Amino acid sequence: MKNELKNLMIVSLVLFSYSLFAQFRTEKDLLGEKQIPADAYYGVQTARALENFQVSGVKTNFYPDYVRAYAMVKLAAARANADVGRMKKDRLDAIEKACQAVIDGKYHDQFLVDLYQGGAGTSANMNANEVLANIALELSGHKKGEYKFIEPHDDLNMGQSTNDVYPTTIHVALLLHNDKLMKEVKLLSDAFHKKGDEFNKILKMGRTEGQDAVPMTLGQEFHAFGYQLDAEIEGLRKSEAYLYEENMGATAIGTGITATPGYAEKCAVHLAKITGKPMVLSPDLIAATSSMQGFVMYSSALKSLSVALSKISSDLIILAMGPRTGLFEINLPALQPGSSIMPGKVNPVMPELMNQICYKVIGNDLTVTLASSNGLLQLNAYEPVVAISIMESQALFYKTMPLFRKNCIDGITANEEVLKHYIDRSVGIVTALNPVLGYEKTTELAKEALSTNKGILELIREKKLLTEDQIKKLLDPATMTGQK
């Protein structure tokens, strides 16, 4: 009985040990061996990064286009290495399949490194190397971790360094995100222009420095919002040029150590074809490896967009103030109750949301500025926070703009009676009467209107200075606002 129990315990222990072994594989690096989950496509260096950088909880795969950018860069590198005779065709074929799978949206759950990390992006680069290597191994009929067939360093990082892969990948990711961003800015601009057409015959008072100025149409005001955004689209488009320049082949500091002659040029050509962007090799790889100009210039364009959107959002809030004691020239769509204590209050939540996004983007630009200015000698180790800041800014914009457009801009209506009342009562309209009544007479009218609290048109009618037909012609929106 004792022997049977002993044998049963031994069998159970063996089975338990086997189950543990089956759930893990052993990998090693310069720090020693480490157990890796058997079903994981990442390897030992990614596992260490997962332990070391539990910071934000925001992982590489939070931005799918960022993951795709790694696959695009690694694909270009593999093809370039094959072109210069360094990578064998069977390994190229396997790596191509692995990269294409990631570009197609597969295996993204394996890109797990926190976006905040030390090491200038080494962990992110190795995460990509290990995942792509193990995908390639499986697609070639091998097991994960059988690196004698395809190795993360020797094959996926062939002729490369984190110091050229990481910034190039960020450039590609930002370009992919910029396509989304410009599309959303254009849709928002179109929405403002559509409102401009809708409101083009509604006369209102323009204001400068918060004071009554001269007449305009509500349509002109909304078209101006649209044109401001059109200019920002052009700024984003122009800033892309700074991201087209890449440094693949620079390796560690820009001297090209470990890279095969001709590889860098070939890589740029392949990267351009893969991304559909006019990527070009930097003329000086040492400068490109240490410089952050592309990031700084693009981030500046995002800041400029923030300034424009914040100004527009604040204008909408002012124009909608009320309903009884503010300007109340327009109505913003009512989306939710605005107070837990004040019945009937509805707040301008969408312009407020957009303002908050703009403030965050402006803050991110400052982060980019500080991090970019503090690189040391041949490398900037703070590229991760630069990448995080810019990608966050892009995502905040292209995710918020559809909400702002659909839930606010598209539903704005004009309070025409309020606008007409302001025109009738405003002293500012007197400027438009100068050519008819003369400067001296209009000055007298303005003075009397202010002292008696009467409107200019009211005084003109009292004094019979103009007929109703003349007043009607003068107040025609097209005439009054210089549109004909």
C-alpha positions as CSV (number, residue, x, y, z in Angstrom):
1,M,0.0,0.0,0.0
2,K,2.9,2.3,0.9
3,N,4.7,1.6,-2.4
4,E,1.5,2.2,-4.4
5,L,1.0,5.6,-2.6
6,K,4.6,6.5,-3.2
7,N,4.4,5.6,-6.9
8,L,1.2,7.6,-7.2
9,M,2.9,10.6,-5.7
10,I,5.8,10.3,-8.1
11,V,3.5,10.1,-11.1
12,S,1.6,13.1,-9.9
13,L,4.8,15.1,-9.4
14,V,6.0,14.1,-12.8
15,L,2.7,15.1,-14.4
16,F,2.7,18.4,-12.5
17,S,6.2,19.2,-13.5
18,Y,5.4,18.4,-17.1
19,S,2.4,20.6,-17.0
20,L,4.5,23.5,-15.7
21,F,7.2,22.8,-18.3
22,A,4.5,22.7,-21.1
23,Q,3.2,26.1,-20.1
24,F,6.6,27.8,-20.3
25,R,9.8,27.8,-22.4
26,T,13.2,28.9,-21.3
27,E,15.0,31.8,-23.0
28,K,18.2,33.5,-21.9
29,D,20.0,36.8,-22.4
30,L,23.1,38.4,-20.9
31,L,21.4,38.5,-17.5
32,G,20.6,34.8,-17.5
33,E,17.7,32.4,-18.1
34,K,14.0,33.3,-17.8
35,Q,10.8,31.4,-18.1
36,I,8.5,32.7,-20.9
37,P,4.9,31.7,-21.3
38,A,4.8,28.9,-23.9
39,D,2.1,30.6,-26.0
40,A,3.8,34.1,-26.0
41,Y,5.3,35.3,-29.2
42,Y,7.5,37.8,-27.3
43,G,10.8,36.7,-25.7
44,V,13.1,37.3,-22.8
45,Q,13.9,40.9,-23.3
46,T,10.3,41.8,-23.6
47,A,9.6,39.8,-20.5
48,R,12.2,41.9,-18.6
49,A,10.7,45.1,-19.9
50,L,7.2,44.0,-18.7
51,E,8.7,43.7,-15.2
52,N,10.7,46.9,-15.3
53,F,8.3,49.3,-16.9
54,Q,4.9,48.9,-15.2
55,V,4.2,52.7,-15.5
56,S,1.2,54.0,-17.4
57,G,-0.6,50.8,-18.4
58,V,-0.6,52.1,-22.0
59,K,1.1,49.6,-24.2
60,T,2.5,49.7,-27.6
61,N,-0.6,48.1,-29.1
62,F,-2.8,50.9,-27.8
63,Y,-2.0,52.5,-31.2
64,P,-2.5,49.9,-33.9
65,D,-0.7,52.0,-36.5
66,Y,2.3,52.2,-34.3
67,V,2.5,48.4,-34.3
68,R,2.0,48.4,-38.0
69,A,4.8,50.9,-38.4
70,Y,7.3,48.5,-36.6
71,A,6.3,45.7,-39.1
72,M,6.7,48.1,-42.0
73,V,10.2,49.2,-40.9
74,K,11.3,45.6,-40.2
75,L,9.9,44.5,-43.6
76,A,11.9,47.2,-45.4
77,A,15.0,46.3,-43.5
78,A,14.7,42.6,-44.3
79,R,14.2,43.3,-48.0
80,A,17.1,45.7,-48.1
81,N,19.4,43.2,-46.4
82,A,18.3,40.6,-49.0
83,D,19.1,43.1,-51.8
84,V,22.7,43.6,-50.5
85,G,23.2,39.8,-50.3
86,R,23.2,39.5,-46.5
87,M,19.8,37.8,-45.8
88,K,19.0,34.4,-47.2
89,K,15.8,34.0,-49.2
90,D,14.2,31.5,-46.9
91,R,14.5,33.7,-43.9
92,L,13.3,36.7,-45.9
93,D,10.2,34.8,-47.0
94,A,9.4,33.9,-43.4
95,I,10.0,37.5,-42.1
96,E,7.9,39.0,-45.0
97,K,5.0,36.8,-44.0
98,A,5.3,37.7,-40.3
99,C,5.5,41.4,-41.0
100,Q,2.6,41.3,-43.4
101,A,0.5,39.5,-40.8
102,V,1.2,42.3,-38.3
103,I,0.5,45.0,-40.9
104,D,-2.8,43.2,-41.6
105,G,-3.7,43.6,-37.9
106,K,-2.8,40.2,-36.5
107,Y,-0.7,39.4,-33.3
108,H,-1.1,43.0,-32.0
109,D,-1.9,41.6,-28.6
110,Q,1.8,40.6,-28.3
111,F,3.1,44.1,-28.5
112,L,2.9,44.7,-24.7
113,V,5.7,47.0,-23.6
114,D,4.6,50.1,-21.7
115,L,5.1,53.3,-23.9
116,Y,7.0,54.8,-21.0
117,Q,10.4,53.1,-20.9
118,G,14.1,53.7,-20.3
119,G,16.7,52.8,-22.9
120,A,15.7,55.1,-25.7
121,G,13.2,52.6,-27.0
122,T,15.3,49.4,-26.9
123,S,12.5,47.4,-25.2
124,A,10.0,48.4,-27.8
125,N,12.4,47.5,-30.6
126,M,13.2,44.1,-29.0
127,N,9.5,43.4,-28.5
128,A,9.0,43.8,-32.2
129,N,12.1,41.7,-33.0
130,E,11.0,38.9,-30.8
131,V,7.4,38.8,-31.8
132,L,8.2,38.9,-35.5
133,A,10.8,36.3,-35.1
134,N,8.5,33.9,-33.4
135,I,5.7,34.5,-35.9
136,A,8.1,33.8,-38.7
137,L,9.3,30.6,-36.9
138,E,5.7,29.3,-36.6
139,L,4.8,30.2,-40.2
140,S,7.9,28.2,-41.2
141,G,6.9,25.1,-39.3
142,H,9.2,25.7,-36.3
143,K,8.4,26.2,-32.6
144,K,8.5,29.5,-30.8
145,G,12.0,30.0,-29.4
146,E,13.8,27.9,-31.9
147,Y,16.1,30.8,-32.7
148,K,18.7,28.8,-34.6
149,F,16.4,29.1,-37.6
150,I,15.3,32.8,-37.2
151,E,16.9,34.9,-34.5
152,P,15.5,38.2,-33.1
153,H,18.9,40.0,-33.1
154,D,20.7,38.4,-36.0
155,D,17.8,38.3,-38.4
156,L,15.1,40.8,-37.3
157,N,17.6,43.4,-36.2
158,M,20.2,42.7,-38.9
159,G,22.1,45.9,-39.8
160,Q,20.0,47.8,-37.4
161,S,20.0,49.5,-33.9
162,T,17.2,50.8,-31.8
163,N,18.7,54.2,-32.5
164,D,17.6,54.0,-36.1
165,V,14.6,51.7,-35.9
166,Y,12.8,53.5,-33.1
167,P,12.8,57.0,-34.5
168,T,12.0,55.8,-38.0
169,T,9.1,53.7,-36.7
170,I,7.8,56.8,-34.8
171,H,8.0,58.8,-38.0
172,V,6.0,56.2,-39.9
173,A,3.4,56.0,-37.1
174,L,3.0,59.7,-37.0
175,L,2.5,59.8,-40.8
176,L,-0.1,57.1,-40.6
177,H,-1.9,59.0,-37.8
178,N,-1.6,62.3,-39.6
179,D,-3.7,60.9,-42.5
180,K,-6.5,60.2,-40.0
181,L,-6.1,63.6,-38.4
182,M,-6.1,65.6,-41.6
183,K,-9.3,63.7,-42.7
184,E,-11.0,64.7,-39.5
185,V,-9.9,68.3,-39.6
186,K,-11.2,68.5,-43.2
187,L,-14.6,67.1,-42.2
188,L,-14.8,69.6,-39.3
189,S,-13.9,72.4,-41.7
190,D,-16.6,71.3,-44.1
191,A,-19.1,71.3,-41.3
192,F,-18.3,75.0,-40.5
193,H,-18.4,75.9,-44.2
194,K,-21.8,74.2,-44.5
195,K,-23.1,76.3,-41.6
196,G,-21.6,79.3,-43.3
197,D,-23.7,78.7,-46.3
198,E,-26.8,78.1,-44.2
199,F,-26.3,81.4,-42.2
200,N,-25.0,83.6,-45.0
201,K,-28.0,85.9,-45.2
202,I,-28.4,86.4,-41.5
203,L,-27.0,89.8,-40.5
204,K,-25.3,90.3,-37.2
205,M,-22.9,92.7,-35.4
206,G,-19.2,91.9,-35.6
207,R,-17.1,92.6,-32.5
208,T,-13.5,93.6,-31.9
209,E,-12.0,93.7,-28.4
210,G,-15.4,92.6,-27.1
211,Q,-17.1,95.8,-28.3
212,D,-19.5,96.4,-31.2
213,A,-17.7,96.9,-34.4
214,V,-19.3,96.7,-37.9
215,P,-22.0,94.4,-39.4
216,M,-21.2,91.0,-40.9
217,T,-23.3,87.9,-41.5
218,L,-23.4,84.9,-39.2
219,G,-22.4,82.9,-42.3
220,Q,-19.2,84.9,-42.7
221,E,-18.3,84.2,-39.1
222,F,-18.7,80.4,-39.6
223,H,-16.9,80.4,-42.9
224,A,-14.0,82.1,-41.1
225,F,-13.9,79.2,-38.6
226,G,-13.7,76.8,-41.6
227,Y,-11.0,78.8,-43.3
228,Q,-8.9,78.8,-40.1
229,L,-9.0,75.0,-40.1
230,D,-8.2,74.9,-43.8
231,A,-5.0,76.7,-43.0
232,E,-4.2,74.3,-40.2
233,I,-4.6,71.3,-42.6
234,E,-2.0,72.9,-44.9
235,G,0.3,73.3,-41.8
236,L,-0.1,69.6,-41.0
237,R,0.6,68.7,-44.6
238,K,3.7,70.8,-44.8
239,S,5.0,69.5,-41.4
240,E,5.0,66.0,-42.8
241,A,8.0,66.8,-44.9
242,Y,10.1,66.7,-41.7
243,L,9.0,63.2,-41.0
244,Y,9.8,61.8,-44.4
245,E,13.5,61.9,-43.6
246,E,14.7,58.8,-41.8
247,N,17.9,57.3,-40.6
248,M,17.7,53.6,-41.2
249,G,21.3,52.3,-41.7
250,A,22.7,54.8,-39.1
251,T,22.7,51.9,-36.5
252,A,24.2,53.1,-33.1
253,I,25.2,56.7,-33.7
254,G,25.1,57.3,-37.4
255,T,28.3,55.7,-38.6
256,G,26.5,52.6,-40.0
257,I,28.5,50.1,-38.0
258,T,27.2,46.5,-38.6
259,A,25.2,47.6,-41.7
260,T,26.2,46.4,-45.1
261,P,27.1,49.1,-47.7
262,G,24.1,50.0,-49.8
263,Y,21.7,48.7,-47.2
264,A,20.6,52.2,-46.0
265,E,19.7,53.4,-49.5
266,K,17.8,50.2,-50.3
267,C,15.9,50.4,-47.0
268,A,14.7,53.9,-47.8
269,V,13.4,52.8,-51.2
270,H,11.6,49.8,-49.7
271,L,10.1,51.9,-46.8
272,A,8.7,54.4,-49.3
273,K,7.0,51.7,-51.3
274,I,5.6,49.9,-48.2
275,T,4.3,53.1,-46.5
276,G,3.2,54.9,-49.6
277,K,5.0,58.0,-48.2
278,P,8.0,59.6,-49.9
279,M,10.5,58.4,-47.3
280,V,14.1,59.5,-47.9
281,L,17.4,58.8,-46.3
282,S,18.9,61.6,-44.3
283,P,22.0,63.2,-45.9
284,D,23.8,63.0,-42.5
285,L,23.0,60.0,-40.4
286,I,24.9,61.2,-37.4
287,A,22.9,64.4,-37.3
288,A,19.6,62.5,-38.0
289,T,20.3,60.1,-35.1
290,S,20.8,62.9,-32.5
291,S,18.4,65.5,-33.9
292,M,14.7,65.7,-33.1
293,Q,13.8,68.4,-35.6
294,G,11.1,66.3,-37.3
295,F,9.3,65.7,-34.0
296,V,9.6,69.3,-32.9
297,M,8.3,70.7,-36.2
298,Y,5.4,68.3,-36.4
299,S,4.4,68.9,-32.8
300,S,4.5,72.6,-33.5
301,A,1.8,72.1,-36.2
302,L,-0.3,70.3,-33.7
303,K,0.1,73.2,-31.3
304,S,-1.0,75.6,-34.0
305,L,-4.1,73.5,-34.6
306,S,-4.8,73.6,-30.9
307,V,-4.6,77.3,-30.8
308,A,-7.1,77.7,-33.7
309,L,-9.5,75.1,-32.3
310,S,-9.4,76.6,-28.8
311,K,-10.1,80.1,-30.2
312,I,-13.1,78.7,-32.2
313,S,-14.4,76.7,-29.3
314,S,-14.3,79.7,-27.0
315,D,-16.0,81.8,-29.6
316,L,-18.9,79.3,-29.8
317,I,-19.2,79.4,-26.0
318,I,-19.5,83.2,-26.0
319,L,-21.9,83.3,-28.9
320,A,-24.2,80.8,-27.2
321,M,-24.1,82.4,-23.8
322,G,-27.5,82.8,-22.2
323,P,-30.2,82.0,-22.7
324,R,-31.5,85.1,-21.0
325,T,-28.5,87.1,-19.9
326,G,-25.8,86.5,-22.5
327,L,-25.3,87.1,-26.2
328,F,-27.4,84.1,-27.2
329,E,-26.8,84.6,-30.9
330,I,-26.7,80.8,-31.6
331,N,-28.0,77.6,-30.0
332,L,-25.7,74.7,-29.4
333,P,-27.3,71.3,-29.3
334,A,-28.5,70.4,-25.8
335,L,-26.7,67.1,-24.9
336,Q,-27.2,66.7,-21.2
337,P,-28.3,68.5,-18.0
338,G,-25.7,71.0,-17.0
339,S,-26.0,71.1,-13.2
340,S,-26.7,68.9,-10.2
341,I,-28.3,71.9,-8.4
342,M,-29.6,74.4,-11.0
343,P,-32.7,73.1,-12.8
344,G,-32.9,73.8,-16.6
345,K,-29.2,74.6,-17.0
346,V,-27.5,73.2,-20.1
347,N,-23.8,73.6,-20.6
348,P,-21.7,73.9,-23.8
349,V,-20.0,70.6,-23.1
350,M,-18.6,69.9,-26.6
351,P,-16.7,73.2,-27.0
352,E,-15.5,72.7,-23.4
353,L,-14.3,69.2,-24.3
354,M,-12.5,70.5,-27.3
355,N,-10.8,73.2,-25.3
356,Q,-9.5,70.7,-22.8
357,I,-8.0,68.6,-25.6
358,C,-6.3,71.7,-27.0
359,Y,-4.8,72.5,-23.6
360,K,-3.5,69.0,-23.3
361,V,-1.9,69.1,-26.8
362,I,-0.3,72.4,-26.1
363,G,1.2,70.8,-22.9
364,N,2.4,67.8,-24.9
365,D,4.2,70.2,-27.2
366,L,6.1,71.6,-24.3
367,T,7.0,68.1,-23.3
368,V,8.3,67.5,-26.8
369,T,10.3,70.7,-26.7
370,L,11.9,69.9,-23.3
371,A,12.7,66.3,-24.2
372,S,14.1,67.2,-27.6
373,S,16.4,69.8,-26.1
374,N,18.0,67.5,-23.6
375,G,19.5,64.8,-25.7
376,L,23.1,64.0,-25.0
377,L,25.8,64.0,-27.7
378,Q,24.9,61.4,-30.4
379,L,21.5,60.2,-29.1
380,N,18.4,61.5,-27.4
381,A,17.3,58.9,-24.8
382,Y,14.0,60.7,-24.2
383,E,12.5,59.8,-27.6
384,P,9.8,57.6,-25.9
385,V,8.2,60.5,-24.1
386,V,8.3,62.5,-27.3
387,A,6.6,59.7,-29.2
388,I,4.0,59.3,-26.4
389,S,3.2,63.0,-26.4
390,I,2.8,63.4,-30.1
391,M,0.8,60.2,-30.7
392,E,-1.4,61.1,-27.8
393,S,-2.1,64.5,-29.2
394,Q,-2.9,63.1,-32.6
395,A,-5.3,60.5,-31.1
396,L,-7.0,63.0,-28.9
397,F,-7.7,65.1,-31.9
398,Y,-8.9,62.5,-34.4
399,K,-11.1,60.9,-31.7
400,T,-12.6,64.1,-30.4
401,M,-13.2,66.0,-33.6
402,P,-16.0,63.6,-34.8
403,L,-17.8,64.1,-31.5
404,F,-17.4,67.9,-31.7
405,R,-18.6,67.9,-35.3
406,K,-21.6,65.6,-35.0
407,N,-22.7,66.5,-31.5
408,C,-22.2,70.3,-31.8
409,I,-21.4,71.9,-35.1
410,D,-23.9,70.1,-37.2
411,G,-26.7,71.0,-34.9
412,I,-26.0,74.7,-34.3
413,T,-29.0,77.0,-35.1
414,A,-29.2,80.8,-35.3
415,N,-31.3,83.0,-33.0
416,E,-32.4,85.4,-35.8
417,E,-34.6,87.6,-33.6
418,V,-31.8,88.1,-31.2
419,L,-29.4,89.0,-34.0
420,K,-31.9,91.4,-35.5
421,H,-32.4,93.1,-32.1
422,Y,-28.7,93.6,-31.8
423,I,-28.5,95.1,-35.2
424,D,-31.4,97.5,-34.6
425,R,-29.9,98.6,-31.2
426,S,-26.2,98.7,-32.1
427,V,-24.4,102.0,-32.5
428,G,-21.8,100.1,-34.6
429,I,-24.1,100.1,-37.6
430,V,-23.5,103.8,-37.9
431,T,-20.2,103.1,-39.7
432,A,-22.1,101.5,-42.6
433,L,-24.2,104.7,-43.0
434,N,-21.1,107.0,-43.4
435,P,-21.3,107.0,-47.3
436,V,-25.0,108.0,-47.2
437,L,-25.3,110.4,-44.3
438,G,-21.7,111.6,-43.9
439,Y,-19.2,111.3,-41.1
440,E,-20.5,114.4,-39.1
441,K,-24.1,113.4,-39.1
442,T,-23.3,109.7,-38.2
443,T,-21.1,110.9,-35.4
444,E,-24.0,113.0,-34.0
445,L,-26.3,110.0,-34.3
446,A,-23.8,107.8,-32.5
447,K,-23.5,110.3,-29.7
448,E,-27.2,110.7,-29.3
449,A,-27.9,107.0,-29.4
450,L,-25.4,106.4,-26.5
451,S,-26.8,109.3,-24.4
452,T,-30.5,108.4,-25.0
453,N,-30.1,104.6,-25.1
454,K,-31.8,104.5,-28.4
455,G,-30.8,102.5,-31.5
456,I,-29.3,104.2,-34.6
457,L,-32.2,103.0,-36.8
458,E,-34.7,104.2,-34.2
459,L,-33.2,107.7,-34.4
460,I,-33.0,107.6,-38.2
461,R,-36.7,106.8,-38.3
462,E,-37.5,109.5,-35.8
463,K,-35.6,112.1,-37.7
464,K,-36.8,110.7,-41.1
465,L,-33.2,110.8,-42.4
466,L,-33.9,107.8,-44.6
467,T,-36.9,106.1,-46.1
468,E,-37.9,102.5,-45.2
469,D,-36.9,101.5,-48.7
470,Q,-33.4,103.1,-48.2
471,I,-33.1,101.4,-44.8
472,K,-34.0,98.0,-46.3
473,K,-31.4,98.4,-49.1
474,L,-28.7,99.5,-46.6
475,L,-29.4,96.6,-44.3
476,D,-29.3,94.0,-47.1
477,P,-26.7,91.5,-45.9
478,A,-24.8,91.4,-49.1
479,T,-24.5,95.2,-49.3
480,M,-23.9,95.7,-45.6
481,T,-21.1,93.2,-45.5
482,G,-19.2,93.9,-48.7
483,Q,-20.3,90.8,-50.5
484,K,-21.4,92.8,-53.6
